[in-house]
Amino acid sequence: MGITLKDLRFLLVRVLQCELEEGRRHTQYFLRVNGRIVASTFYSRSWKSSTQIDDSNMNLVAKEMKCSSIGLWKRLLVGQVSKERYFQDFRDHGHISDYNTQRPEISLSQGPSMRT
């Protein structure tokens, strides 16, 4: 069984705590670190929770979210790696200067909650 839109939304909202913005045609998510948007992604509002996300779209989302490898992104989606590993990768590739879950001013901003 593949990755569904429900899985992606769970990762973006619950795990990474991205901010949600509903547009007319797309739903967009913004990832903030240290008060600044460092990554964003979107998908069509016509997609349903059970929509399977194919590899080409998964690659696109991983690139938009600045993940260095599709393998890391997929492992993050299925819960095999933690968000701390993702942020370590983010830092290692120069997208952020620091990330520490113990210091609130460096952690992710609290976006609006969304029911899945």
N, C-alpha and C positions, 0 to 999 in steps of 0.2 A: 504494500500500500504506500502511495506517495505522500508528499507534503500537501496539505490543503490550506486554503485561505484562513481557515480557523486556526491552524497551527502558526501561520505567519502573524496573524493578529495577536495571538497570545504572546508570542515572542516580543513583538514591537511594543505592546501596551503593558503587559504584566511584568515581563522580564527586563526589557530595556527602558521602560517607562517613557516611551516617545509621546510627544504631543500629537493629538489628532486634530485634523482640520478636514471637514466635509466640504467638498466642492460640488459643483453641479454634475460633473461627469466622473470625477475621481475622488478617492479618499486618500489623503496625504498624511504622512507621519514625519515628524521632525525630531531628531535626537539632539538634545542640548547637553553640553558639558561646559561647566564654568560659565553658564549664562549665555553661551553662544551656540548657534546651530552648527553642528559639525557634519551632519549627514541627514538625508531625507530620502523617502521613497514614496511611491504611490501605486494604486491599482484602480482599475475600473469599478465604478459603483455597480455595474451589471454583474460582477462576480458574486456568487453565493458562497456561504461558509464552506460548503462541500466541494467547491471548485478545486480541482487538482492543479497544482502549479508545476508546469513543465520545466525542464532543465534550462531552456533559454531564458524564461522569465526569472527563474531562480538565480541564474548568473547575473542578470540585470539588477535584481534587488540587492544581491551581495555587493556588486560594484557601487550601486547608489549608496549603500550603507557603509562603504569604504572598508569592506572586509577583504583581507589580502588573498584569501583563497575560498573557493566554493566549498571545499571540504570542511573548513572551519565553520563556515556559515551553516552548512547542513547539520554538522554536529551540534551547533548551538541551537538550531531549530528542534532537534530531537532530544535535547537535554543532556547530551554527552559531554559538553564542556560548559563552563560557567560564564556568566557575563563578565566576570573579572578577567578571564582568558581573552575574551573579545576586546576588552578595553586595553589589555596589555598589548595585543596585536595593534590596536589603534595607536597607542603611544609609540610602539616600536617603529611604526611606519610614518611617524611625524604628524599625525592628524591632531593629536592633543599633546600637551607637554606633561601632564600628570593626571593621574586618576587614583583616588584612594577612597574606598567605601567607608572608611572611618571618619573622614572629614566632610561634613555636609556641604561646605562651600565648593568642594571639588566634585561631589557626586552629581548624578543626574538630577535635573529639575523634576519636580513632581508634576507630571502632566495630568490631564483629566482622566478619570477612570472610565472604562468602557466595558460593558458586559458583552461576553462572547457567547 
